[in-house]
Amino acid sequence: MLELAVKGSKKYYLWVMALLGLIGIGFIVYLEQFNFGLGITGMSRDVSWGFYIAQFTFLVGVAAGGVMLVLPYYLHDYKVFGKITILGEFLAVSALVMCLTFIIADLGQPMRAFNVILHPSPQSMLFWDMIVLNGYLFLNIFVGWIVLESERNSVAPPKWIKPFIYLSVPWAFGIHTVTAFLYCGLPGRGFWLTAILAPRFLASAFAAGPAFLILLCYIIKNDKV
């Protein structure tokens, strides 16, 4: 199915080239940050978070919002949401890949990410954030690919995939809940140090995720390339 990604009209190829150009510019700027340090971002002790973490928070919400499609389709048998659930799962995959990329960029030195794996610490919220983000990523890749193959062959998804689908529901709640707990680790930030931060994050996720998906579907429907 990946061969379909390189097929399209001239407009499609122009769009892909424009995106690749933006990626190239971003990579060049990141190399400058890698050599100079995080000081190039303007962040400091007082402003410890910036664009990286802001986008990470938003994209975690987009990824978690996919569960709002999975719940009615798989738990309530609402068939209208059939095909759009596949789009929602792969939207979650792309959002999670970007989440992990923003975290690595925010670390300054990408090698530091290996410290979480080489020296696991269950007492650290960053350790659990790694677990939930990567777990939800691989769950969506696995489930999305199987369901997409079934849809392509015009057959029902295999029954053995259902437990993984049901597992993805609480996992979706977990990625934004753990993110909220991670932010609560800064006692000097009064706005984040609150018990209702996780419900706030979940409420925004279940609004932002489906809203982003609706806009994406509208673009696909009205501008097929």
VENFEN-V625902 format. One record per pair of residues at least 12 apart in sequence whose ideal C-beta (glycine too) atoms are under 8 Angstrom apart, sorted by sequence separation. I is the first residue (numbers start at 1). J is the second residue. D is the distance in Angstrom with one decimal. If there is no record, write none. Layout:
BEGIN
i->I j->J d->D
i->I j->J d->D
END
This chain:
BEGIN
i->69 j->81 d->5.3
i->73 j->85 d->5.0
i->146 j->158 d->7.0
i->117 j->130 d->7.7
i->184 j->197 d->6.0
i->116 j->130 d->5.1
i->147 j->161 d->7.0
i->183 j->197 d->6.5
i->69 j->84 d->5.9
i->70 j->85 d->5.9
i->146 j->161 d->5.1
i->69 j->85 d->4.8
i->181 j->197 d->8.0
i->180 j->197 d->4.3
i->181 j->198 d->6.9
i->70 j->88 d->7.1
i->143 j->161 d->6.2
i->180 j->198 d->3.9
i->66 j->85 d->7.9
i->69 j->88 d->4.3
i->70 j->89 d->7.8
i->180 j->200 d->7.4
i->143 j->164 d->5.3
i->177 j->198 d->4.6
i->180 j->201 d->4.7
i->66 j->88 d->3.9
i->142 j->164 d->6.4
i->143 j->165 d->5.6
i->176 j->198 d->7.1
i->179 j->201 d->6.4
i->65 j->88 d->7.8
i->66 j->89 d->6.0
i->177 j->201 d->7.3
i->66 j->91 d->6.3
i->139 j->164 d->6.2
i->143 j->168 d->6.2
i->176 j->201 d->4.5
i->177 j->202 d->7.0
i->66 j->92 d->4.3
i->176 j->202 d->5.4
i->63 j->91 d->7.7
i->64 j->92 d->7.8
i->139 j->167 d->6.6
i->140 j->168 d->6.7
i->62 j->91 d->6.8
i->63 j->92 d->4.3
i->139 j->168 d->4.8
i->173 j->202 d->6.6
i->176 j->205 d->5.1
i->62 j->92 d->7.5
i->63 j->95 d->4.0
i->136 j->168 d->6.9
i->139 j->171 d->6.1
i->62 j->95 d->4.4
i->63 j->96 d->5.0
i->100 j->133 d->6.2
i->99 j->133 d->6.1
i->100 j->134 d->7.6
i->60 j->95 d->7.5
i->136 j->171 d->4.9
i->59 j->95 d->4.5
i->60 j->96 d->8.0
i->63 j->99 d->6.8
i->135 j->171 d->6.1
i->136 j->172 d->6.5
i->59 j->96 d->7.5
i->96 j->133 d->6.1
i->100 j->137 d->7.5
i->136 j->174 d->7.6
i->59 j->98 d->5.2
i->60 j->99 d->5.6
i->132 j->171 d->6.6
i->136 j->175 d->5.2
i->59 j->99 d->4.8
i->96 j->136 d->6.3
i->97 j->137 d->7.1
i->96 j->137 d->4.2
i->132 j->174 d->4.7
i->133 j->175 d->6.0
i->55 j->98 d->7.3
i->56 j->99 d->5.2
i->59 j->102 d->7.3
i->132 j->175 d->4.7
i->92 j->136 d->7.2
i->93 j->137 d->6.4
i->96 j->140 d->7.2
i->56 j->102 d->4.3
i->132 j->178 d->5.0
i->55 j->102 d->5.3
i->56 j->103 d->6.1
i->93 j->140 d->4.9
i->92 j->140 d->4.6
i->93 j->141 d->5.6
i->53 j->102 d->7.2
i->129 j->178 d->5.2
i->52 j->102 d->4.7
i->56 j->106 d->7.4
i->90 j->140 d->7.4
i->128 j->178 d->5.1
i->129 j->179 d->6.5
i->52 j->103 d->7.5
i->89 j->140 d->4.9
i->93 j->144 d->6.5
i->52 j->105 d->5.4
i->53 j->106 d->6.1
i->125 j->178 d->6.6
i->128 j->181 d->7.8
i->129 j->182 d->5.4
i->52 j->106 d->3.9
i->89 j->143 d->6.1
i->90 j->144 d->5.2
i->89 j->144 d->3.6
i->125 j->181 d->5.3
i->126 j->182 d->6.5
i->125 j->182 d->4.3
i->86 j->144 d->6.2
i->89 j->147 d->7.1
i->90 j->148 d->7.8
i->125 j->185 d->5.9
i->86 j->147 d->5.6
i->85 j->147 d->7.3
i->86 j->148 d->5.3
i->86 j->151 d->6.3
i->38 j->106 d->8.0
i->83 j->151 d->6.7
i->38 j->108 d->4.6
i->37 j->108 d->6.6
i->33 j->105 d->7.5
i->60 j->133 d->7.7
i->63 j->136 d->6.8
i->66 j->140 d->7.4
i->30 j->105 d->6.3
i->33 j->108 d->7.8
i->34 j->109 d->7.8
i->63 j->140 d->7.9
i->92 j->172 d->8.0
i->74 j->162 d->7.3
i->74 j->165 d->5.4
i->74 j->166 d->7.2
i->75 j->169 d->7.8
i->70 j->165 d->6.5
i->70 j->168 d->6.6
i->71 j->169 d->6.5
i->70 j->169 d->6.2
i->67 j->168 d->7.1
i->67 j->169 d->5.5
i->70 j->172 d->7.8
i->67 j->172 d->3.8
i->66 j->172 d->6.8
i->67 j->173 d->7.3
i->64 j->172 d->4.6
i->63 j->172 d->7.5
i->64 j->173 d->7.2
i->64 j->175 d->5.5
i->63 j->175 d->6.5
i->64 j->176 d->4.8
i->60 j->175 d->5.7
i->61 j->176 d->6.4
i->60 j->176 d->5.6
i->60 j->179 d->5.3
i->88 j->209 d->7.9
i->91 j->212 d->7.4
i->57 j->179 d->6.7
i->91 j->213 d->6.0
i->56 j->179 d->8.0
i->88 j->213 d->5.7
i->91 j->216 d->6.8
i->87 j->213 d->6.8
i->84 j->213 d->7.2
i->87 j->216 d->7.2
i->87 j->217 d->6.9
i->84 j->217 d->6.7
i->48 j->186 d->7.6
i->64 j->202 d->7.3
i->68 j->206 d->5.4
i->67 j->206 d->7.8
i->61 j->201 d->6.9
i->65 j->205 d->5.3
i->60 j->201 d->7.9
i->64 j->205 d->4.2
i->65 j->206 d->5.8
i->68 j->209 d->6.4
i->69 j->210 d->7.1
i->64 j->206 d->7.4
i->65 j->207 d->7.6
i->67 j->209 d->8.0
i->68 j->210 d->5.0
i->61 j->204 d->5.6
i->62 j->205 d->7.6
i->65 j->208 d->6.0
i->66 j->209 d->6.0
i->57 j->201 d->7.6
i->61 j->205 d->3.5
i->65 j->209 d->1.0
i->69 j->213 d->7.3
i->60 j->205 d->7.1
i->64 j->209 d->6.1
i->65 j->210 d->5.3
i->62 j->208 d->6.0
i->63 j->209 d->7.2
i->65 j->211 d->7.9
i->1 j->148 d->7.1
i->61 j->208 d->4.6
i->62 j->209 d->5.0
i->65 j->212 d->7.1
i->66 j->213 d->7.5
i->1 j->149 d->7.8
i->61 j->209 d->5.9
i->65 j->213 d->7.0
i->58 j->208 d->6.8
i->62 j->212 d->5.3
i->1 j->152 d->7.0
i->15 j->225 d->6.8
i->12 j->225 d->4.0
i->11 j->225 d->4.9
i->9 j->225 d->5.3
i->8 j->225 d->5.5
END
